[in-house]
Amino acid sequence: MKKWQLQDAKNQFSKVAEDAATCGAQVVTKHGKDAVVILSIGEYEKLVKPKESLREFLRRSPLSGTALDLKRDQSAGREAGL
């Protein structure tokens, strides 16, 4: 993983982006400290892609199979003084 000072990364952004796409993550430093990481779109998608679908997650839930009371109270409600 190559590190770039912010000014160098700004001046050579095309090279930083190309290296991220071909060589892996590129770290940009600001005032000598790691500030940001530039990734290829493929690496980014691996990070943000859900590990499982929402359906699978809900099926695994401890509440799976629990009966829910979805009846709605039909009363008019209360008066609101606006």
Backbone torsions as a table, in degrees:
resi	resn	phi	psi	omega
1	MET	NA	118.5	-178.7
2	LYS	-86.2	145.0	176.5
3	LYS	-108.9	138.3	179.5
4	TRP	-123.8	136.8	169.6
5	GLN	-72.1	147.9	-174.8
6	LEU	-51.9	-47.3	-177.9
7	GLN	-61.8	-42.0	178.3
8	ASP	-65.5	-40.7	179.3
9	ALA	-63.0	-39.3	178.1
10	LYS	-65.2	-43.4	-177.4
11	ASN	-72.0	-25.5	-176.7
12	GLN	-123.8	39.6	-173.7
13	PHE	-57.3	-38.5	179.0
14	SER	-59.6	-40.6	179.1
15	LYS	-68.5	-41.2	178.2
16	VAL	-60.6	-46.3	-179.6
17	ALA	-64.5	-42.3	178.7
18	GLU	-63.0	-43.9	178.6
19	ASP	-64.1	-37.5	177.7
20	ALA	-62.5	-39.6	-179.0
21	ALA	-72.2	-33.0	-174.6
22	THR	-105.6	-29.8	-173.8
23	CYS	-111.6	-13.7	-178.4
24	GLY	114.8	-173.2	-174.2
25	ALA	-55.4	142.9	177.6
26	GLN	-120.1	130.0	-178.8
27	VAL	-99.8	133.9	175.9
28	VAL	-110.5	129.9	-179.3
29	THR	-104.4	151.6	176.6
30	LYS	-133.7	123.2	-176.6
31	HIS	55.7	37.1	176.2
32	GLY	81.1	-0.2	-180.0
33	LYS	-114.4	143.8	176.4
34	ASP	-57.7	129.0	-176.4
35	ALA	-116.7	-48.4	-177.8
36	VAL	-143.9	162.7	175.9
37	VAL	-123.0	134.5	176.7
38	ILE	-106.8	124.1	-177.0
39	LEU	-118.7	157.7	170.0
40	SER	-70.3	159.4	179.2
41	ILE	-62.1	-34.9	179.2
42	GLY	-62.9	-45.1	178.5
43	GLU	-66.3	-40.1	178.5
44	TYR	-61.6	-45.8	-179.2
45	GLU	-62.6	-35.4	176.2
46	LYS	-62.1	-36.6	-178.2
47	LEU	-72.4	-38.3	-173.4
48	VAL	-96.0	-11.9	-179.7
49	LYS	-66.8	129.1	177.7
50	PRO	-58.8	142.7	179.4
51	LYS	-70.5	-26.6	179.0
52	GLU	-147.6	163.0	179.3
53	SER	-74.9	161.5	177.1
54	LEU	-59.1	-39.2	179.6
55	ARG	-60.3	-45.6	178.7
56	GLU	-64.0	-40.4	178.7
57	PHE	-60.5	-46.2	-178.8
58	LEU	-67.2	-36.4	178.0
59	ARG	-65.5	-30.5	179.4
60	ARG	-80.6	-13.1	-176.1
61	SER	-60.0	144.2	175.6
62	PRO	-62.6	-19.5	179.3
63	LEU	-89.4	-0.3	179.5
64	SER	-57.3	131.3	179.2
65	GLY	87.5	-4.7	178.3
66	THR	-73.0	133.3	178.1
67	ALA	-74.1	131.4	178.4
68	LEU	-107.9	137.8	175.8
69	ASP	-90.0	103.7	-176.4
70	LEU	-102.1	14.4	178.2
71	LYS	-72.3	140.1	-179.0
72	ARG	-103.5	137.9	176.0
73	ASP	-66.3	121.5	-176.1
74	GLN	-89.7	0.6	179.9
75	SER	-64.7	159.8	-176.1
76	ALA	-69.4	-17.2	-179.5
77	GLY	94.9	-152.6	-177.3
78	ARG	-120.7	162.6	177.2
79	GLU	-76.9	139.9	177.0
80	ALA	-116.6	122.1	179.9
81	GLY	-85.7	99.5	-179.3
82	LEU	-103.2	NA	NA
